[in-house]
Structures are given as C-alpha cells and as structure tokens.
Amino acid sequence: MILWLCLCWGFSPSAGQPDSELMARYLEQQLLADYSIVEQVARRVPRQAKFLQRLETRPRMSEFHVRSTIISRYAFTTVSCTMVNSGSEAREAVFEMQIPAAAFISNFTMSIGNKTYYGEVTGKEKKNSSDDKERHKKPPSPTEGRENGYETFKASVFIPRKMQARFILHYEELLQRRLGKYEYTVSIRPQQLVGRLRVEVNILENSGIVSLEVPPLRNSKQKGNGKAEGDVSPPPSTVIGHTKTLAKVTFNPSVVEQTRIARNGILGDFIIRYDVNRELSVGDVQILNGYFVHYFAPTDLPPLPKNVVFVLDSSASMVGTKLKQTKEALFTILQDLRPEDHFNIIGFSNRIKVWQQDRLVPVTPNNIRDAKKYIHNMSPTGGTNINGALQTGAKLLNDYIAQNDIDARSVSLIIFLTDGRPTVGETQSSKILSNTKDAIRDKFCLFTIGIGNDVDHKLLERMALENCGMTRLFQEDEDAASHLKGFYDEIGTPLLSDIRVDYPEEDVEQVTQNFFPNYFNGSEIIIAGKLINRTSDKLHVEVTASNSKKYILLKTDVAIDLPSRNDIRGVPGLEDGKGDNNYIERAWSYLTIKELLNSRLKSDDSQEKDSLMEKAKSMALAYNFVTPFTVLKMKEAGLHSEPPQEELISPSTDGIGEKVQSLQGHKAPPGIRREQDKQRIKISKTSADGDPHFVIDFPASKFSVCFNIDGEPGDILRLVSDHKESGVTVNGQLIGAPAPPNGHKKHRTYFSTITILSNKPERSYLEITPRRVILDDGERLVLSCGRSAVVRSRSLEVSISAYSNITVTIRDSISFVILIHHYKKPAPYQRNHLGFYISNSKGLSSDSHGLLGQFLNHEVKLLQESLSTRHQEAGQNQTEALRANPTNTLKVKGRLVPVVWKQRRIYNGQQEVDCWFAKNNADKLIDGSYKDYLASHPFDTGTSFGTINSL
C-alpha cells in the first residue's frame, strides 16, 4: 500500500525529505493565494493534490497569526486562526491553543461562514442539565488539558461545505522575571502546514530594553527541538529589530521552511527573552490615569547566607528516570552552595532518613563529597510519607535556628520534592496542610516540586502558598534535571529578606501585596495600586527590609509625569489599539485577582472563601477575564462590523455608522436594523472647533455668541462639567501648530483629544482622538475612526461614521457630536484635530458648568439702548438694527460684556453662523478667567467651578 501511494505521486519510495519539500512548495503556492472560498472552488487543482485532499478529512488551516503587544511587562496577545473546509460536506474543525497557565483569557470570537459568535464573560453558575446547547458548535474550554505551566484552550465547530471559520482569541498576562530575564512564549502547534503563519511581538519598555534574545523553538519534550546542544540561533525567518525602548520580533516561515522544522507542521514554543535597564535603586514606578505599578528588582547586592534542608522522595514510584534525574540535579545544586551556607538532606519513603542528625552542616569540600555519596546511595522503595517528612524537616530547621547563633540576615528554607500522593502516615490533605503550617510557624519558607502526572499538585501548591514559597510541576518525560536546577537557581541566591514597600495612606488605595519574605536574585517584586490624589506631582516610596531589627533600605519621592512618559499613544508598532489600553490598570486588576484567588485557596473559613470568590468574580467581570469563577459563553451576534464602502477623509455630518462592531465582550445593540437609512446629524450651533473657536446658541433670544480661547499646547480645557448632577464631564486637550504666514498669532491650537466621562448609573469614559476611540465601561474597547461602527452599553452609545464624525449618546438625554478633521496633505500650520458639538443637552442639569456648559440653561440679553429711533421708525428688525452698530453690549449674570458682530464658519466650514463676538478670551462673558477652566489631566472631573476632582 505504501509503495502504491508513492507510485501515484510519481516519486521514489526512498525520496524522503525532498518529497515533502516538493509537496510543500506546491501547497505554498496554493495556500498563499487569496483564500476566498469562491476562488478556491474554481481553481484547477492537480490530480495529485486532489488525491491528497480526498485523504485529508479535516479542514485545512490557511492562516495562523499571533500578534502581541508587551507594554512594561504586561502582554496583550491576539491569536487569529482561519480554517477552510474545501470538502463536499460539513466537517469538524478544532481550534487548540496552549496559553500560559498564569494568563487570563479576555475575549474569544468565532466566525463560521456568515455567522459570528462572540464570547461573553459571565459569572460561573451551578451546572444545569437543562442548559441550552448550540447545535453547530461546542463551547470553548479554556482549561482542557494541562502541561507544565500551560493550559489548553479548545473550541470545535462544524464548518459547512466550501466555507471557512475564523477564530480570534485574546489573552493577557503579566510577565514574571526569572533568572534575570522576562520570558514571553507563544505556542505554535497547528498540527499541519499553514499557508500564512506569522508571529509578531512588539515590546515597549520605557526603562530601556537590554539582552533581547530569541532562542530556537522549544519542544515540550526536549529542549531546542532536537537541535544540537549549544545552538542558540533564532528559528529560521525570524527578524529582530529594536531601539533603546522599542523592539519588534517577527517569525514568518514559509511552508517550505515549516517542513524543514517539522514535516507535519511546527510543534514547539516561540520564545523571546529580555530584560530592562534598572537605574533607580528604589525601582521603576509607572503611573497612568490614576493607577500605578511599582517594579522593584535591585541588583549588585551581596547574597544572604541560607540555611536549606532538601527533603527528597525516595519511594518506589521514583524508580528509574525520575530518581536518576533528581540525583543529577542535586549533585549540581550542591556544587553551587556558598561557603557561608548550611544544609542537610532528608530522604523519605515509608521511612524517613536524615543524613546528618539534629543539625545543619556548613558547606565544605568534605561535607559536599559526603552529601553526594548519600544521595548516590538513595534507592527507591516503600510508600510516601509526606507528612512525616515535612514534620522532620521543619523540626530540624526550627531547632537549628533556635539553638545556634545564626547570621541574623540569613534566609532559611525547605526544598521539598515528590512524585506522588501521601500513602503512608497522615494521608488527609487538610491535616497535612495544617500540620505543616503549625510546624513552620512563619519562620521560614517551603518550596515544593512535583514530578509526573500522579502528584497532588493542589496539595503542593497550597503548601507553598501558605508558607511563603513557590511550587513547580514537571512532566515525567521532560528534562527534570535541568528544570530542578533552574528552579533552584531562581531561589538559590537570596538578596533581601522581609521586604516591605510603603506609600502614604492618604495618597494610595487598594494596593496589592506589599510585604515579601524574600527577594531572590534575578526575580522581581511587583506592587500595584490606585492613586487617591491624582493631582499630586510626586509619590513618596519607602522600601524597607528587616532582619533582627528594622531599617530603611530605600526612601525617595518619585515624580508623577502624567502626560508624557507612560502615555504610549502614537508609538510605532503599537497602532493596533491594544497599546491604548490602560496597561497599568490592567496590571493592577490582574495582580489583584491573582491575590484574591490565592487567598481563597489558603483560607479554611467558608464565609471568607465565599467573600473572596465574590470579589474575584466581580473584578473578573469588570475587566472581562476568564477565571475559575467566570466562564466564557458564546452568543451569536446579530450584526457584524464591516469596513465602510468608501473612505471619507474630510469630515462631514452625513451618515451614522451602519454596522455594529461587537468586540471585547461588548454586546451588539438589540433592535438595530441591519441597514439604517443615512441621515444628516442634527446638532445645535453650540460648539468648540478650529483654533479653537467657541459658539453658544441662544434659541430663545434668537442669536448666537462666540469667542476664542488662546490656549497653550498641552492645555486641557473643561468644556462641560456636570459631574455632581448628571455625572457627565467633557474635557478637551490642545495640540499646537505654527501660525500661518503673516498671521497675528504666535501659534495655533486645536483639540487633539476629547475625553467624555460619565459616572451614572455606572462608571464609563471615552477618549477620542482623530484616529481612534477608547471606550471603557468596565470592558475596554478600542475602535478605529476609520471604520463605521455602533457600540452600545447599558447607558452609553457610540456611533462612528468613518473618518467623519462620532456621536456619543448618554442615557438618551445627552448627545455630543465630535467632528474629525483629517488632512490628506496638511500645511505646516494644520493638524488633524477634533471639533466638539452639543446635540442634546436635556439631561444636563441647570448647575452644569465649563466653557460651554455654563450657558446651556441660561439666557443672555443684548442691550438695546444704543438703537437710534430712526432705525426703529424705518421698520428695521431688531437684528438688522443691531448689526448697524459696530459695538453692542451683552448682559450676562449682571456683567456687561462688549461684543462686535461677526460671521463664523462651523460644521467643518460648510455653514456660516452670525454671532456676537466677545474679545479677550471671553473676558466677563465666562465666569472667572480662562485659566479657571484648565483641568489637571484628561480625566479631571471638577465637581464645581474652581474645584478639582477625579473620577
């Protein structure tokens, strides 16, 4: 049969690898073509390929694309996979993706033919047998299968004949520093050759990137994917480029290059490792929009002495490779012990054997030699007495600490290794946990290691968590010796003990864990929190470490540079919008949820466990994270977002977005028709646009008032301020441009950003620029201004007309329209900018304020004393009579304001407005002076005139 297949292909049975490459080249030509289904069906396929297709029953993967953005160690990853069913009947397609166990899934979308299903994160409920089941799809499972440090996300669907399915998975993680490097890993396991395979990773580190490296693809079962030892070159087709703070790494192998790595498709991990510059001894404190994250990783410190007890499983199940590799690792670890260290070894099965009774011995050549002999003679036998071994190790270390004048700075720890579950002595997990905690009494830390599939990983994880340690799990068929040595290297060099990081209580809140028993070389301490006082220009930080007495190690004031250093808008390589997420807030939520999960795992109190679960669930729902207490439910979207038919560069007021963009967990608005009749946006003349020019319309008085504000680049103007009543605030940030030639101004200013905040009935905010809209109502969404879309939440609707305008409606009673001014070929004095128009102000209170808001519910009077009698006798109407006078006077809240008659263009210069113009930055027209309307930052929600607050 094998021979017959080879003859059908016209190749020799002994051709081997060249056959694969020839077929790969053919597949490459087919797969790299435009993969529309119509073209694929119509294309003439060679006879050999038809035969292969008949043998191939599963859908073919035409595209596998991973795009990641890492901003200050926080990674946003998007995986896109397209599968094509070119067969004559429906076939099942399975999308599998291994993701780091520490990552949180934040979104998942499936498109099958002309139907789209989006993932909605909801609270986990008890299983109900009556739950509806979708007919053509199985719900995705984020935890199906587990390998060392990874979980497998799996979703399967049936693809109709001659159609395709697309899967888009989003997940987020905070990279951990180990052995002096951050490691970002992407699993590439398509199980077949892929026409378009691409991995793109963009990294932004304001501290500066150092030691960037891309090692060979790593196979799960062997390091380097079988390459010769010492090969450290990147995978083929990898391109690496970086500046001081930016890096871009791409991996884009052709089908032929894929066959050279693995004939049936790539199977391995694409890895990027890097570190950052560390200039400040207190660490790197980053602040953005009211949240901060503090990275603390001091270097060049002398290592602390350590007192370590190795507790090793020597039961019968350790026979063979596991015990052999454990011995190899311990031989190397013993060589790495420092002269100032002390140690002992305990072997356990159903019996417990202590190498040196009742003491820890110093590190000397003779003691290391004898310890190696003891380990070499360990033989696997008997059962597994986990409780007895830990009790013996804890007593040994406690007695040594109590009876000896040990170095006050030394770090004590137990390293415990096993491959199974307790079978001898105490076997109940809860009793083992409580006994271990009582024995250790917070005097030292316990680090646990599990090998193989039979280990009770929950027991090991909780033992480590409850006793300030860490746990690692390794598969039996992996290189356990190198993993064990690597884990020891992480904890083998303690530099500090009892570290505490403090901030003034009046300045911060909801701070994550700020006390750490130990800091090990090559690791990193991370703390995050929220700022109470957002207007402060500095944050005081104290880092203390204690041993026999407490002392201040580091103490400094960190400058808060809100507008620039941590604002990553416009950074090259981050144009996809992910960079606009408040990555610091996301890091804070990530850390907080992780701590709540760990606290619940450690708790024995049922009420406390329930409370911690509800807190973790609530935060996970707010940030759209899939956790043990939330699930991802798939729902069919009624409408899809599509690119506009034509690209509109110049802003206009025609058209509302015709399609609904439903991404990042936002629901498609119910009741929206598939196609809406285009209609002209109806807005009032009340606006702020251009340089900026302000217009206030007074319908009852039948005239308009206008004024200019000569601001400075970077100024943030408070346009509408009604935070106390309706909960709405609108701020606009200015950008500068040179003045036109022969002009009277020294420069021009335009609105580059409009920020709209609302806190009723729930917190939400919008940040609008000429390029994108960021919506955050508990679930972040970034929308391009170049695509027509409508997004609606419970109280907020955003409608985008591509490259034209954005309409924001709040609770159906407040509407704003933002015009997008976009220049194809701007002059030196022109900038892409925004115009702000008020469409509906019924929902704003009579107490609303701001440069525009203060006039919305007030009328002004135009004094008529200057009118001549002959004008009235001649029958001139009031407006015409007033125009005849070069100057007139307005009465505003008892103030007299001289005004002159002007014409002003609005609606992108398409309409002229007659108005009375107030000079001198609207002196006497507005309450106070122009500088009273300057906000401290885009999210400043001044509750009343002259008062500053923050959402």
Steps between C-alpha positions, in 0.01 A plus 500: 500500500784737586669421171176566309461841660853592403443391138182706481703802594762411244782501756740238619422340839848592609469865408426598859546865584509639142146362452378704795668813373357461147152454640558789738590729213181407322294557817673831550392619158144390568472627856666834452247600236197704597298251699148590410277195481371582153847519353605184681211302357556633148877447494620202304685262731759247378398134521753423772366777720142381444603158620659650811186703567287186484724339759493812719173511692566790733468865396821664389657785697566785259616758752649502849590848621614605848541867582621607842562837657708506818493831688709518816488121552121481444423292191189521280484203260261445210493165317318484167445170322311434176391149395354410162271209421545434130314169521153414378348461848516668839809413702608558856780750560684508830685812612752431776738746659731449792514813714702570814319375811552843657324680212138616499288460186329834429303430182419237240317536168402244236382571147356202314393583149276803532431455871701650784506384861654716768607400847339655804664458840239418762503378857528125539180332612413150607462259213147460374409205285234709330751752366458564131760352271600660176436272205806567288768584751648374823576760768867585529689359796784711640635225725473183299829324549796629695874484458775649708413868534245491215132439448332405173215711364284291269199580281342283232243587233350343189587695187250472214630379167708745292514748788747615761512574872709759680595492866635801690627450855623777730690444824706711737781430743753679716846368419700372796872556527699183557874458493541860395274481192137542402384214284210529257391176334262431211390142439509409129329164460278511190554125440521570126675719248351851489486723195545823693670460836619813679593599854555868571604630842535870576668601826502842662707552814556861598784392730693372199532149356814295558606142429231425242532144371292251300617139558412206272148360508449300817327165484297398804693178534852613428685824505587669173264277302768241449766738379861448588589613846639850500294621202358835612406646162141623450257290296525549121322807357518680836563875471607698807522876518503737793590844619571605856138463615322322211544153356325311223547127444333315214497131410355437154605161359388393156347155449837370382673635810231338715570158347869538585406550864235227514343312209150502646503860623691691763477360850671720754520825692621829356682676783620855557715590799608846604573722796477873566735766628481566873628844585305585814586299809145542629369340184287607207171667594263560207177699527216542252144627542482454874672160526860413578723196476831470681772263374772438757802288405821628661830366375862503615408391853702240690318166532363409841611176669237227490405205713341239273357153558443280193209254551505242219251227412667158469185286489461212256320721244820702453674202340677558173534832323337717769742407776795502262425853383435616858843375602666671203336830588596474869863433412509828307305691766738389776791636297324839485462537877709786642752468784277701736201268445387208721302198381364153567325225300198284586393201291152360556278213394304315767815556709669835559878516484695810607855533367640701794296457820382810688712754316580689183857479381712774342601487137845343484661276236473196731134564585413544131683175417315308776165649399551381143577150625183499707289610203670249270410213737131596524284218360126502417289293736183511706210748519480879531488661845469867406375619840775328696774628267383861528464478877854367527640769271317782680616379844857468376501858368314646801742339745798622303369859496417492873819333625762669286621856474417521130560807288205735556491572128488135394204348315363163602301275267388144425509361145255209476480261202254217434342313211185367667228529758518417872456126557663451841431672832265796477337490157227763537605816316335743741681345797835506316446869421414598855782289648751656262383853575514439875850354470644785290324781694597766241868468591617388158368417153408172334565444131334197338580306182279238338611254232265298280126468457419327829605785725238687708575840349226675700655381825848613394369835377312575820789389723727744319246785505428461872871503581630788284649273237450406135417176322609346171356203314697301241390225266664162540627492141658845519860581586433505873865548592527832316160614629595422860828683462320794339250520786777492756683775314190716542507468880863417560624858542293698752596869505246647743263371766178641647450766234224752550402772252296789641319799352316779687154375598341828397640470146423138401234234544432137407871422491596141420734293718775724635681265740732230369698254718786473252640657189711268284755607243359513148138530616281808542256638756188658348250720684205683346228727628272798445581864565264696722652840428544514123607864501815442705831539317684232697454169678701420810645146507670320787656158460605335825664169577522351849694224667582524871403867490306712253680751286418719203673373193370747240300819531416742221237714327405384152389771258157445347530581131140448394484636147815365340720219623241225537267616223569260215266650241658539159787262571612325178404135491212544744244628249256213549338670796609259770754752613221739586378277778596631841755225537579611855137466605486160331817392685344615829179304433704195393706501821197567719304208356800268535535597866130445566522154342806412710340633817193288439716195436673550836184569700321235707206724592199441273360852542838654424539275197159610369585866555832466320332313216241776453768770500708311245192431286387863511840630390536231233164601354597868510819433303365216284736231631429128493589364845400196710183692595406634156423325174501593134157461341464522125215703353407563143545860391205639314712742297860528387737786462622552147736753349325799342430486128705813436769677694397847615798718575330836552261516795133545429173467683356237268433149616492296814693176526301233315643189661556394857847418622475246778842435649665458841182370657275793398156390394346591170222751566160330494248621251749662259410438138754344267497814292396845612401776268772762489389818665660831567611549858292766670709705738476847647741781427642473853850375435877528539691444178800625306761715670291455730197717423204478738137560402207517744150488355213671690183387320265700720691824429537407133871576479836337568808608693853400409848534649852369461730339754871558442631200690840340513591161350437235763225696676194295593179705486194412703217526245207351693507431871191344658660221700292551816158493335487316168846347556631629167830678436658596167863615471701592192879495466677745270778429253719772351586597142696789344302810408425565130735744323426868564258406778457692824527189720822346625352152459178309444336249731248226423323227696700178468303303759146519634435311823141427607441356846176378655448345843124443498359240522845343464853616432602535137726721297587576140829628365467622141783594264497547120615139465318295762239485772568331834186394687527370855179409679651214697600324176759677288445545131718680246327608178662643190360828368554355154221242537129567533368340817236527771565380854247520781525422868229536760511880513737600221495478123787588266439528128795547264467616141833414342747790480208734553340532842425327828167531680493428873160455665469470878175364649308619188489854643851632435668494158834630379639492146874508436609592148824347371718746305746292300735649241642296213788741447503740795670837479765573767242688707233226475452206732250215502259606771149475644196724527254467789125566450211465743200331342274441800551654844164411660664258743749757630400679818453874550820494707717377215812707438806512279584728209189379315297339776444819701281648222280198422222592743545876514397782271684825433359837407617732227462859622309720253562850640735577215231456236412827326138599470524530124596134469185399676290749308642373172361159582832322534476181701694471820787290366556723196497807725753348733731407211515866405683580821871407503482406867225391735472366853387168645370463852612168649425423865513870580825554310519733198698354214592705190450299180539554126316345206675212321445211267650164590525177304405177677415139403843460340474836328184399315265740676525862612363624831429862587608569856593764753871467573649554848869596495790438738454129569129556579583739781185575709297265280611187682508458877850576622790492258621258235755343737221394737391250232832319473474136610797327659467189280254359243301316767462800732132521603485837676179476705438873499654820368855529630493154661708205382406137539560174316281216390 
